[in-house]
Amino acid sequence: MLLQHSVLYALARGIPGVVNFLALSIYTRLLSPGAYGQYAVVIAGIGLMDSIIFHWLRSGLLRFLPAQHDHPQALLSTILIAFLFIVALTSAVGACVYLLWIDTVWHSYIPLAVALLWALAWFELNLELVRSRLAPLRYGIMSMLKATLALAIGSLLILWHYNASGPLLGLLAGTLISSLGLAGHEWKGVRLQMINKQQLVDLLRYGLPLTATFALTFMINSSDRFLITWFLGSREAGLYAPGYDLAQYSLGVLMMIVNLAAYPLIIHAMEQEGGAAAQHQLRKNALLLLTVSLPAAVGLVVCATNIAGIALGEAFRQTAVILIPWITLASLIAGFKAFYLDLSFQLGRYTMGQVWVALFAAGINLLLNLYWIPRIGILGAAYATVVAYTAGFILSWYLGRRVFVLPAPPPESGKVLLASLIMAVALWPTLNASGWVVLFGQIMLGITTYSLSLLLLNVAGSRQRLFHLLSIKYGTSR
């Protein structure tokens, strides 16, 4: 089921990922670095606020809904009441900030940012509800519709001279439209008077530490944009953001796809079959996560020049080529920490452990950013990200094994590493080649070399499985 759901989520996240890739390419060609910097900072601010005030609801829903599959109305009612209360609170805070804000450049973005915060939070809550139902098809429809509409409307608004507000308004419109109707039936039977105080306490106890973790991790990802804007200006932040997003999003989506499929299966195994079944599922998850992410990281680094040349506007390319190797390394480390090592705290129900790890990593990131950005510029922010995630990875491993013991990396991990190195050697002669045709050839060469290496090394019994499928087909044809 893990592989089947991973394939479905690959389509559900992969197609929106392609659309977001196109959005990055189009926006960096239509917007100046300064305007793109404003857009990137607003998006980072919305993401930070969402992670602080809404993330706990999504985490609690995903964790507790499988245990109440037959009678979910009380839990969903409690979550809906909490969501509406937060919306009312943030509307009051947003109004105060709007009245007191002095800077004229950022003042006009405040109402739009608050509306976008609500829309994205509701959309993500519905996505997690659909994911908890093990319904990747609906998940994919919602994600694809949002990404497509946001890009289409945002591009038109930029052409109509809305500048940085254009993609923000496009994202708001795409999010609202895609939320309508696709998940509405999931909330049938929900009543405001059905709020359960004990469930609210459970949601807070479980979700708030995860919220703190997520917010601190988000700060590692995005605080550099605020600090670059502060020290160097919005233009430098605009040059920094596309290269960072290109590497982080490309690799992050692949690792997230595995987690989207694997985490609900782990929880179901834990709740219905016990710890041994969860350990078995975790072992499969670790191997699949490595098998998918490591060759992708290698390909991003080797083909960075061509990818940046195709994906980004001319003003952004040189900076992106410098950043991509560092952000790819940071994203790989961060993905394994978030989607594997941190499961110790979640499965052991000691989510405060994640908070201490994230706080430690965020502190290192902040201090290094404050020291390096004024001295060596935007590359210092990339260095700080790598160091911070490495520190978090080590601490998560050290503390997590005391809470819930994860299975050791499977023996096939070394084979995956070797297959990725073989792929890198095959791609190395194309290091400085450029163009769409070349990129297609690089992708095909990488996939072919890596797949053949996996088969020759017989990773996870892949060779026997292939022979078995061929024998079935041959026997059927006879």
N, C-alpha and C positions, 0 to 999 in steps of 0.2 A: 504493500500500500504506500510505503514511503516513496518509492520510485514513481509510482503512478501519480501521486499527489504532487511530487516535485515537478513532473512534466507539465501537469495542469497549471501549477503556479508559475512555471517558467513561461508559459504562454500568457498567463494573467498579469505577470509583472514584466515579462520580456517585451511585449508589444507596447505597453505604456513607456517602457524604458527606451525603446526606439523613438517614440514620439518625443520624449524628454530630450533625447540626444539631438533630434531635429530642432527642438526649441532652443537648446544651447547654441546650436549652429546658426539659427536664424536670428536670435536675439543679439548675439555678438557681432552680427553683420549689420543689424538695423540700429543698434544703440551704440553711443560713444562709451568709452571706458568709464567716464564720470557718471553717466546715466545708468549704466549697468551696475556700477558700484552702489548707487542709491537703491536700485531694485534688490541687489543681493543683501544689503544690510537690512532692508525692511523684511525680506523673507527670513533672514536669520533671527530677527527680533520676534517675528510671529512664531517661528519654530521654538524659540526658547520659552516664550510665554505658554505655548501649548504644552510643552513638556512639563512645565512647572504646575499648571493648574488643571489640566485635563487628562494627562497620561495615566493617572492612578485609576480612573474609571475604566479605561480600556484594559489595563493590566488585570484588574479585578474581574471584569467580565470574562476575559479569556481563561482565567484560572478557575473561577467558581461555577460558570455556566454548565460545563459538562456534568458536574455532580447533580445539577438540578434540571436535567434535560427534559424530564416529564412535566415539571411544574415550574417554569421559569418566570412566571408573571411577577412574583414578589421581588425577585432580584432585578428584573428589568425595570420595574416601577421605581425601585430605590435608586437605580442608576439614572433614570430619566429625571427624577426630582432633583438629584444632586447636580445634574447637568444644567437644568434650568436655573437653579440657584446661582451657579457659577456665572452663567450668562448675565443674570441681573447684576451681580457684583461687579463684573468686568465692565458692564455698560456704565456704571457709576464712576468707577476708577478712570475709564477712558474719557468720560466727559470732563473730569477734573484735570487730567493731564492735558487735554486739548485747550482748556481755558488758561492753564498756567504756562504752557510751553511758549518759549520766546523765539527760538530759532525758526525763521520763516521758511527755510529750505525743507525741513522735516515736518513742519506743522500740518501741512495739507495731507500728509500720509496717515495721520493718526486715525481718523474715522474709518478710512479704508482698511487699515491694518486690523482694527477691532472687528469689523464685519468679516474680514477674511479669517481671523482667528476663530470666530464662532463657526463659520461654514466648514473650515477644515477639520475642526474638532468633531463636529457632528458626522462628517463624512468618514473620518477615521474610526469613530466609534461604531458606525454601521459596518465598516469593513471588518473590524474585529468580531462583530456579532456573526457576520456571514462566515468568517474563517472558523469560528468556534463550532459552527454547524457543519463543518467539513464540506463546504460548498464552494470549491475553487472556481467553478464556472461563473457563478454570480459575482464572486470577487473580481474576476477578470473583466466582466462586462462593466462594472462600476469603475474600475481603474482605467480601462481603455477609454470609456466615454469622457471621463474627467480630463485625462491628458489631451485627448484630441480636441475637445471643445476649448480648453484653456489655450492651446497653441493657436488655433484658428482665430479665436476672438482677440487674443493678445496681439497677434501679428497685425491684424486689421487696425487695432487701436493705435499701435505704434506708427503705422503708415498714415493714420489720421492725426499724427503729431501729439499723441498723448505721452510720448517718451517713456520714462520709468513707470508711470501709472498704467500704461497700456497692458503689460503682462500681468500686473497685479489685478486689474479689473477683469482681464481674461480668465485668470485663475479663479477669481470669485464667481464669475458666471458659470464656468465649467464645473466647479464644485457643487454649486447649488442645483444646477440642472441634473447632474448625474446622481445626486442624492434623492431626487424625487422619485418615488414609486418603486425603485429597485430593491429597497430594503424595508419599505414601510410596513409590509405585512408581518414582519418579525415583531413589531410592537403591538400587534393586536392583542387585546385582553389586558393591556397595561392600564392600571388605574392609579391616579395620584394618591388615593387613600390607602393603597396597598403597600406603602413604604414600610420596610422592615428595619427597625433601628439596629438590631443585632447584625443584620447583613451590612448595614452602613458602616458599623464599627469594624466588621471583618474586612470590608473593602478598603477602609482607611488604613487598618493595621498592615494589610498585605501590600496595598498599592502605594502608600506614601513613600516607603523606602525605595521602591522601584522608581517612583517619580523623581525622587532626589537623585538617584543613580542616573536616570535618563537625562535629567536636566544638566547634571554635571558633565556627562558625556557629550551632550549637545554643546556645552560651553567649550569643551576641548575642540569640537569641530568648528564652532562658529565665533568664539570670542576673538579669534585672530582678525576677523573682518572688522569688528568694532575697533580693535586696537590699531589696526592698519589705517582705518579711517581717521582715528584720533591723532596718530603720529604722522601719517604720510598723506592723508587726504582720500576722498572717495574715488579718485581716479586710480590710485594704486590698489585700493580694495577691489575695484572693477577689473583690473588686470589679474589680480590674484584669484578671484572667485571662480572663473570658468575653468582654469587648469585644475584647481582643487576639485571642483564638482565633476569634471570629466573623469578623473581617476577614481574618486571616492564613490561616485554613483555607479560607474560601470562595474566595479568589483563588488560594491556593497549590495547591488541588486541581485547578483548571482548568489551571494552568500545568504541574503535574505530569503531567496526563493527556497533554499534548502530548509531554513528555519521555519518559514511559513508552513511548509508541509510537515516538518518533523516535530515541532513543539506540541501541537495538539495531539499528535500520535503518542508522544511521550507521556503527556498528561493522562490521556485515556488509558494507556498501558499501566500507569501508576495507580489510577483510581480503580480500574476494573480487574487487573491481573497481578498487581503487586510489584515489588522492587526488582525481582529478577527479570521480569518482562521489560521494565523500564531500562535496566542496564543493557539488555540486548538491543533495545531501540536506540539507546545512546551510542552504542558502539557503531551501529550502522550509520547514524547521523554524523559521527566524527569522520568516518572514512569518506562519506559522500561530500561533506563540506570541504575536506582537503582535496579530493579528486576534482571538484569543480573550480575551486578558488585558486589553487596554486598555478595551474597553467594559464589561467586568465591573467593573473598578476604578471607572470613572465611575459606574456604576449603584450600587455600594456607597456611594459618597460622597453622591450625591444623595438616595438613599433610606435613609440611615443611621437617621433617627428612626423610620421605620416598621419597618424590619428589626429594630432593637433592641427596639421595643415588642412585636413578635410573638415574637421568638426568646427573650427573656430574662425572668427574673422581675423583678418591679417594683423590687426593691432594687438591681438591677444596671444598669438601663436608662440612667440619666442619665450615669453614667461611660462606658458603651459609646458613646453618641452622641458624646461628646467625643473618644474614642480612635479610633473607626473611620476617619475621614479620614487621620489620621497613620499608622496601622498599614497601611492600604490602600496608601498611597504607599510605605512601607517595603517591603511585601511585593512590590509591582510591581518595584521596583528590585532587590530580592534575587532574585526569580525570574529576571530577565533575566541577572543575574550568574551564578547557579548553573546555569541550563539553557541558556545560550548562551555567554557570555564565558568561563566556566571550562572549556568544552570544548577551548579552545586547549591547556591544560595536560594534559588527559587524552588527547587525540589525539596530542599531541606527546610523550607519555610523560615529561613533566616535572611530576609532580604536586606536587613540593616548591614549585613556584611558587604553587600554591593555598594552601599553608600560610602563606607569607609574607603573602599578601593577607589571609587570614582572621585571622592573628595581629595584623596592623595594625588591621583593623576591630574585632576583639574588644577590643583595648587601648583604642581610642577609646571604644567603648561602655562599658567598665568605668569609665574615668575620668569620663565624662560622667554616668553613673548615680550614681557616688559624689558628684559635685558637685551634680547637679540634684535627685535624689530627696529629700534632706533639706530642700532649699530650696523646691521648687515641687510636691513630691508625685509622684503617679503619672504625671502628664502629663510630667514630666521624663524618665521612662523611655521614653515614646513618642518624645520629641524625640531622645533619645540613639540610639534604634534607627534613625531616619531618617538621622541624620548618619553613623552607623557604616556602614550599607549603602551610602550614597552614596560614602563614601570607598573602600569595598571595590570598588564598581563601577568607579570611575575607575582604581584601581590595577590591577584585573584586566584592564581594557582595555589599559592601558599596557604591562604586563609580558607579557600573553598574546600580543600580536602579534609578539613576538620569538621565540616558541616555535613556534606554528602559526598561520598567517594565516587568520583566518576571513573568509568573504565579507562584503562591505560590506552594510549594510541595503538591501533591495531598494527600488526607486523607489516601489513601492506603499505603503511605510510612511507617507508623508505623507497618502495617501488614507485609510488606516485612522485616522489621527489626526483628519482632518477629519470622517469618518463618526462617530467617537466624540463629537466636539464637537456635531455636529448632534443626536445622541441626547441629549446632556446638556441642550441647549436645549429639546428636546421634553419631557423629564422635569421640568424646573425648576418648572413650575406645580404639580406634585404634591409639592413639597418637604416640606410640613408635613401632608400627608394621612396617614391611618392606617387600619389594618385589613387583614384577609386579602384581602378583595375588592379593596381599593386596591392591595395588593402584587401581586396577580395582574395587575391592569390595568397597573401600572407595568412589570412584566416583559414583558407582551405589547407594550406601547407601545414599550419600549426595543428589543426584538428586531425588531419591524416597522420602526421608524425606521432602525435600524442596518443591517438587511439591505437595505432599499431604497436606502440611501445607498451601500452597497457595490456594488450593482448599477448604480446611476447613475454611480458613479465607475469602474466596470469594474475593480475590484480583482482582480488575478490572472486577468484574462480571464473573470470570473464572468458577465458579460452574454452573451458569445458561447457559453459553456457552457450557459447557460439556454436560449438560442435553439436551440442544437443539440439539447438534450433535448426541447424542445417540437416541433421539426421531426420528430424521430424518432417521437414519440408521435402527431403529426398524420398522418405518413405511414403509420404502422401502422394507425391507426384507419380510414384510407381503404382 
